[in-house]
Amino acid sequence: MLSDLLRLAKDATPESRGKLLQRVADVFLDGIGGHSQAELELFCDVILRLLDTTGMEDRANLSRRIAPISATPQAVAIRLAKDDIAVAAPVLEMSPALSQADLMKLARRMPEPHLEAIAKRIDISPRLSDTLIERGKTRVWRTIASNKKISMSDWGLRTLTKHSLTDAILCDRIAERGDLTPLICEWLLPYVNTTKRLRLQAIVAGSAPHETSDVSLIRQDLRRRLGVYLDTCDATRLWQLIDGGDSSLNDLVIVLIDDKRINDAIGLLSKVARRPIANIHTAVFKGAIDDLIQLCVAASLSNHAFLALAHVRCRRLRIPETQSMRWLEAYQDFRRSIEARSRSASEKLDRPDEVAAGV
């Protein structure tokens, strides 16, 4: 090994320099965890010298190999991060050798492709994401919006949302995040499709996190458990899935409506409520909204599932879909009143002597 390294070191051609760089990297990587501080400093010095005399392909290869290694000398990681994007990308995207302070310095001076690579990291601080948003453009904004593993500041979320109002792709990516505030959801509502609008409206209405899941995630889980059976089963079989504990009414109603299988959803509600399909159809499309609210409360539908039905009703009656939010508020109020009466009755049962005595 040593003689081979010495031979390569004497040859100043780019090809030999590239081979020497990879051999030095081999020695470094093979001994990870066992190098002394002096050896690490020597590796750092040798690699930095070689990087100035080797071609881009060899530098890019080195970057890919050492990017995941936390023991990578910081100076080497920074040197690679400042290189052409083909070399810098792996290190910028994943190297643990780059601290938040290092990344902040790079974000303040590097061009757009480098900012986009940094935006893919899973350890971006809110302050760093703010800098990327401030200095970056569309590709950087879309990448940050897609990065659901990072926390963002309120300023960052609001700024990205404002940019998204003229960028459909960015808007879709923002709408899928799990850290949206009710205010941001309200901004996005006019610009997203029906599926995402249901989720955003549920967040605005204060639904629990499990009630605001994206329809695609619900469908993915159902398809994993049910396979093609999800596409072929009728209302009777769907009810059997619920009765057997293989699925939930809320999930099936949401997916059926999103798939435009309205009749199947109505048939399923008929089975659950033990009422004729004609009655369910009337409650959804023709009757007073109180009829639909009472039906959904009796079926214990979630806010998300109720919203899905409310949207169907709005489209059938050709009224603005914003009306569905007012219906949702009425639905929530009715549910709360039912729960309050139930708690009151339960408390009376727990203290019958006091009630009988008029206490």
Helices and strands as residue ranges (DSSP letters): H 2-10, H 14-30, H 37-51, H 56-66, H 74-81, H 85-94, H 100-107, H 112-118, H 126-135, H 138-146, H 154-164, H 168-175, H 182-188, G 189-191, H 194-204, G 209-211, H 215-226, H 229-232, H 235-243, H 249-258, H 262-273, H 277-285, H 289-298, H 303-317, H 323-350, H 352-356
